[in-house]
Every structure is written in structure tokens, then in C-alpha cells.
Amino acid sequence: MNAPAHPIEQLQVELADLDWITDASRIQRLSQDFSWFSPVLKRQLAGKQAQAVARPRSEDEIRRLVALCARLKVPITVRGSGTGNYGQSTPLHGGVVLDMTGYNAFLWSRDGIARAQAGIRLSELEKAARPLGWELRCLPSTWRSATLGGLFGGGFGGIGSINHGPLAARGNVLGIKAITFEEEPRFVELRGSDALQLHHMWGTNGLVLEIELALAPAHEWIEQIVVFDAFDAALEFGDAVARAPGIVKREVCFLSAPIPDHLRQLAPFLPPGCHALIVASAPASEPAFLETVAQFGGTVTFRKTAQEARESNRTILESTWNHTTLHALRVDTTLTYLQVAFSPGCYLSQVRRMNELLAPEVMTHTEFIRNIDGDLICTALQLVRFTTEERLQEIMRIYRDHGVRVNDPHVSIVEDGKHQGTLAAGAIAAKRQFDPMGLLNPGKVRAWMGGVPPG
Ligand SMILES: Cc1cc2nc3c(=O)[nH]c(=O)nc-3n(C[C@H](O)[C@H](O)[C@H](O)COP(=O)(O)OP(=O)(O)OC[C@H]3O[C@@H](n4cnc5c(N)ncnc54)[C@H](O)[C@@H]3O)c2cc1C
């Protein structure tokens, strides 16, 4: 009698028609994301990887894989394009990485709403919406490769959040379809706030198959860089553009000196030592935008129309958000970063104060956005000259002591980041409904370290 097959072998034999990735180096690569931005996570996650990777192409393939994994008790870690920053799609306990990029159909769009399969790249979704006169309300600077499911499962927002807040702001996500992790999987549609119980949960409390989003009217965004000699003038200019209701914009990013010196690809437009703003505004708003540049004494060093950006396949928006960090790390490997949100009403004074306290060890990079309540704020992805993990913790404590919210990007536990220590009751209820056996991306949520929380 043959010895019973290892569960992973059994999966590959019983589901031989699925697209399995068996090459060891590809399995290792597909078990990683951009957690290497953090020296802490780099240390913690070293060597963690899946035993196998499957790339399903249809709902039926996903259903059969989930059913068999449930029967064999094999964990699944869902992966989009692996651009997450916290080891979110790195399996801590082996099992299967479920690569969603083959499950990528654009389903429909009408009345400013679009629905697509979770593995669609955001760039493809935007491409499908634009001819209809619409665009995504917010997208990460990784939109070229990142998936819709990855943005929902692990992201926050980004370009466009100046108008529509983060993805989690009510009205941005209209509904999702998810599959339960059971031997007889069920498909469940969740609408509105119920859908958000699976948002930014790193694929730990539900495997999302389809997402329906509200869109924004499309514009032919003009991209510009404006440079300043003085920190305050640059910051106040950014704020003036961000809050001007008549200036239609998609992105306002402030990079204090010496961050611009790290952006080699934009070096011709960034005089050494300058403070810089990267802005995308609508053509009709350009005169008002230029008046504001003159009012604050800035200089426009770069201008590209949407058409030019399309034709060149290059956009300076890929130097904003955490792309700033990526470009800086390419020239200086001793850097890491922070994620904080300054407070409505006093964000400018907080940004100035923290800069005074912590520069040059911490370099100010803020993004102007509307928060979940619609208030204008600065969120920030500061660059930090890394020395020790203890000093990194101390810097975050200094921010908190000054009333600034820190979303620690150096953690691999869901609660310890954006969720500030606790999960919503709805997120826990979703875990019971969608993953009763606790097999989704195990080890990432403290609330279910001892098993799925009882009902
Ligand atoms: C250079 C750089 C810039 C970035 N800029 C931004 C930014 O501007 N804004 C921002 O929000 N983020 C940003 N990020 C983080 C990341 O790129 C985005 O959140 C992106 O949307 C993740 O998509 P992905 O397909 O790569 O997801 P992945 O990294 O593959 O997955 C992210 C998480 O979502 C889960 N997940 C994926 N698909 C599903 C699914 N179908 N169902 C359930 N869970 C799922 C995964 O398990 C994982 O936990 C940046 C990262 C980098 C490296």
C-alpha cells in the first residue's frame, strides 16, 4: 500500500488541471512583497514561504481549490501582485499562495460604477473605465501592477484621495463577492459597510472574488513639479492648492529637502536642495493653479499633459506616495520610512513641529488628502535614516506624544498597523462566516491566534 500523499502533492494530483507554479525560485518570489522597505520586517519574515503557488483562471477553479484545501486543512494566502509593504501576502505557515492575477475580467460598468474580478490590475480597470468618461476614485502609486483585490485587501488609497478620501470612505466600495473557506464553499455578496469588514484585513477574513466600486469623472490631468527654496512656502502652497475648491486636482504631494535629491529620474527638474510639490490638476484649473504658484513664489520646473504621459508611458505620479520611498531606497539603502496621519485643523503646525524636532534624521514627505470624515489633512510617508529598531520605535513614540497618529509600517500583525490595536466586531464576525477553520493567511491576526473567535 502506498504511503498517504503529502497534502500539497494531493492538491496537485487531484487538481492537476490548475495552473501550478512548481519552480522553487518562483515560489519563493511569489511568497514575497515589498516588506523589505522595513528592516524590521525583513528580519522577521526571512525564509517564510509557501509550499506551492496556484494561479486559478476561473471561479470554478478557485471553488475547487478552496474546497480541497478546506478538506486537507491546507492554509491559503491570497496574493494580488505582491506590492504590499507589510509581508501581507507572505505565508507564515506554508501552504498555498493563491495568485489571483489570472482571475482578472472587467465585468461591467454603468452610471459611474464598475465591477471586476479581484485579480484585475488597477491600470486595466482604469483603462476600461476611461472611454466611458470615468476613472478610479483613488489608486495607489503602484496602480500599473497592483490588483483591485490587493488594494481592497491590503491598501489604503492614494492618488485621488485628495477628493474621495481613502478607499474605506463610505461610498467608494459598493459591494464585494467573497467565497467561504469550507469543504462546500458558498459565494456571498456583501454590500456597503458590510463589504468593508474585509477591507485591509490582509486576506485573513475572506477571499474576495469580485469588487464593485464607485468611479469619478475622468480628467486629462496635467502633471507639474513646483519647486521652492523654503519649507514653509512649499508646505503652505501645497495646502492652498489642496483646499482650493475651484482647483480640480488628483494629487498634491509635498517632498521636503533633501528628499527631491534622491529622485534621480527627475533630477533635471529638481534643483539640489529644493523643496518640491508634485501636483496633478485638471486643464481648466491650470490658470488658477499658476496664480497660486506665483502667490507663494514657486517655480514650475516640469509640465506634462495627460496625452504626453500616455505617449511616453511615464508619469511623475510614480514618484509620489510610497514610490518616493522606493526611489530613495534605490540610492540610499540606509533609509526606511514611516506612515503617519496628521490631525484635521492643526496638521500644518504638526508637520512643521515634527520637522523641527526630527529633521534631518526624519525627512518630511506628506500627501494632502481628505480623511475618512472628509476633513483635509496631511498623511505622511517620511523617510527615516535608520539606525536601530529601538530608535525607530522611539521616533514613532515622539510622533504619538505630539498627537500624531502612527500607522506603524514595520509590523506583520494586522491589528498593530492601521487598525490601532483592535478590530471591528464586523471584521471578527466576517472571520467566523468566511474562514471558520482559520486557514486564511494564518498568523497575521492576534484576535484569532488561538483559533477563530467564538460567536
Ligand atoms: C512603491 C510602492 C508604492 C505604494 N503606494 C501605495 C499607495 O499609494 N497607496 C496604497 O494604498 N498602497 C500603496 N502601496 C502598497 C500596495 O502597492 C497597494 O496597497 C496595492 O494596492 C496592493 O495590491 P497588490 O495586488 O500588489 O496586493 P498584494 O500585495 O498582493 O496583497 C495585499 C494584501 O491583500 C490581500 N489580498 C489580495 N488579493 C485579495 C483578495 N482577492 N481577497 C482578499 N485578500 C486579498 C493579500 O492577502 C495581502 O494581504 C505601495 C507599495 C509600494 C511598494
The ligand as an SDF file (V2000), in Angstrom:
LIG
                    3D

 53 58  0  0  0  0  0  0  0  0999 V2000
    6.3780   51.5710   -4.3000 C   0  0  0  0  0  0  0  0  0  0  0  0
    5.0830   51.3340   -3.5890 C   0  0  0  0  0  0  0  0  0  0  0  0
    4.1120   52.3240   -3.5890 C   0  0  0  0  0  0  0  0  0  0  0  0
    2.8820   52.1170   -2.9340 C   0  0  0  0  0  0  0  0  0  0  0  0
    1.9400   53.1120   -2.9170 N   0  0  0  0  0  0  0  0  0  0  0  0
    0.7570   52.8870   -2.3130 C   0  0  0  0  0  0  0  0  0  0  0  0
   -0.2640   53.8840   -2.3050 C   0  0  0  0  0  0  0  0  0  0  0  0
   -0.1170   54.9480   -2.8870 O   0  0  0  0  0  0  0  0  0  0  0  0
   -1.4350   53.6080   -1.6590 N   0  0  0  0  0  0  0  0  0  0  0  0
   -1.6570   52.3940   -1.0760 C   0  0  0  0  0  0  0  0  0  0  0  0
   -2.7570   52.1660   -0.5320 O   0  0  0  0  0  0  0  0  0  0  0  0
   -0.7260   51.4290   -1.0900 N   0  0  0  0  0  0  0  0  0  0  0  0
    0.4560   51.6420   -1.6980 C   0  0  0  0  0  0  0  0  0  0  0  0
    1.3920   50.6350   -1.7310 N   0  0  0  0  0  0  0  0  0  0  0  0
    1.0410   49.3130   -1.2090 C   0  0  0  0  0  0  0  0  0  0  0  0
    0.4370   48.3940   -2.3440 C   0  0  0  0  0  0  0  0  0  0  0  0
    1.1040   48.6320   -3.5670 O   0  0  0  0  0  0  0  0  0  0  0  0
   -1.0380   48.6390   -2.5870 C   0  0  0  0  0  0  0  0  0  0  0  0
   -1.7840   48.5200   -1.4180 O   0  0  0  0  0  0  0  0  0  0  0  0
   -1.5980   47.6950   -3.6570 C   0  0  0  0  0  0  0  0  0  0  0  0
   -2.9420   48.0390   -3.8870 O   0  0  0  0  0  0  0  0  0  0  0  0
   -1.5430   46.2330   -3.3010 C   0  0  0  0  0  0  0  0  0  0  0  0
   -2.0070   45.4930   -4.4170 O   0  0  0  0  0  0  0  0  0  0  0  0
   -1.3710   44.0680   -4.7770 P   0  0  0  0  0  0  0  0  0  0  0  0
   -2.1810   43.4930   -5.8720 O   0  0  0  0  0  0  0  0  0  0  0  0
    0.0670   44.1820   -5.0310 O   0  0  0  0  0  0  0  0  0  0  0  0
   -1.6690   43.3020   -3.4190 O   0  0  0  0  0  0  0  0  0  0  0  0
   -0.8020   42.2030   -2.6380 P   0  0  0  0  0  0  0  0  0  0  0  0
    0.4270   42.8350   -2.0900 O   0  0  0  0  0  0  0  0  0  0  0  0
   -0.6280   41.0180   -3.4700 O   0  0  0  0  0  0  0  0  0  0  0  0
   -1.8150   41.8710   -1.4540 O   0  0  0  0  0  0  0  0  0  0  0  0
   -2.0780   42.7890   -0.4400 C   0  0  0  0  0  0  0  0  0  0  0  0
   -2.9350   42.1170    0.6200 C   0  0  0  0  0  0  0  0  0  0  0  0
   -4.2350   41.9280    0.0990 O   0  0  0  0  0  0  0  0  0  0  0  0
   -4.6110   40.5670    0.2090 C   0  0  0  0  0  0  0  0  0  0  0  0
   -5.3880   40.2280   -0.9880 N   0  0  0  0  0  0  0  0  0  0  0  0
   -5.0060   40.3010   -2.2730 C   0  0  0  0  0  0  0  0  0  0  0  0
   -5.9970   39.9060   -3.0660 N   0  0  0  0  0  0  0  0  0  0  0  0
   -7.0300   39.5640   -2.2640 C   0  0  0  0  0  0  0  0  0  0  0  0
   -8.3270   39.0390   -2.4900 C   0  0  0  0  0  0  0  0  0  0  0  0
   -8.7730   38.8080   -3.7200 N   0  0  0  0  0  0  0  0  0  0  0  0
   -9.1160   38.7710   -1.4210 N   0  0  0  0  0  0  0  0  0  0  0  0
   -8.6830   39.0100   -0.1630 C   0  0  0  0  0  0  0  0  0  0  0  0
   -7.4600   39.4940    0.1090 N   0  0  0  0  0  0  0  0  0  0  0  0
   -6.6470   39.7570   -0.9310 C   0  0  0  0  0  0  0  0  0  0  0  0
   -3.3280   39.7740    0.2940 C   0  0  0  0  0  0  0  0  0  0  0  0
   -3.5030   38.5710    1.0100 O   0  0  0  0  0  0  0  0  0  0  0  0
   -2.4340   40.7480    1.0350 C   0  0  0  0  0  0  0  0  0  0  0  0
   -2.6190   40.5630    2.4170 O   0  0  0  0  0  0  0  0  0  0  0  0
    2.6360   50.8680   -2.3150 C   0  0  0  0  0  0  0  0  0  0  0  0
    3.6160   49.8680   -2.3140 C   0  0  0  0  0  0  0  0  0  0  0  0
    4.8220   50.1030   -2.9550 C   0  0  0  0  0  0  0  0  0  0  0  0
    5.8510   49.0020   -2.9740 C   0  0  0  0  0  0  0  0  0  0  0  0
  1  2  1  0
  2  3  1  0
  2 52  2  0
  3  4  2  0
  4  5  1  0
  4 50  1  0
  5  6  2  0
  6  7  1  0
  6 13  1  0
  7  8  2  0
  7  9  1  0
  9 10  1  0
 10 11  2  0
 10 12  1  0
 12 13  2  0
 13 14  1  0
 14 15  1  0
 14 50  1  0
 15 16  1  0
 16 17  1  0
 16 18  1  0
 18 19  1  0
 18 20  1  0
 20 21  1  0
 20 22  1  0
 22 23  1  0
 23 24  1  0
 24 25  2  0
 24 26  1  0
 24 27  1  0
 27 28  1  0
 28 29  2  0
 28 30  1  0
 28 31  1  0
 31 32  1  0
 32 33  1  0
 33 34  1  0
 33 48  1  0
 34 35  1  0
 35 36  1  0
 35 46  1  0
 36 37  1  0
 36 45  1  0
 37 38  2  0
 38 39  1  0
 39 40  1  0
 39 45  2  0
 40 41  1  0
 40 42  2  0
 42 43  1  0
 43 44  2  0
 44 45  1  0
 46 47  1  0
 46 48  1  0
 48 49  1  0
 50 51  2  0
 51 52  1  0
 52 53  1  0
M  END
$$$$
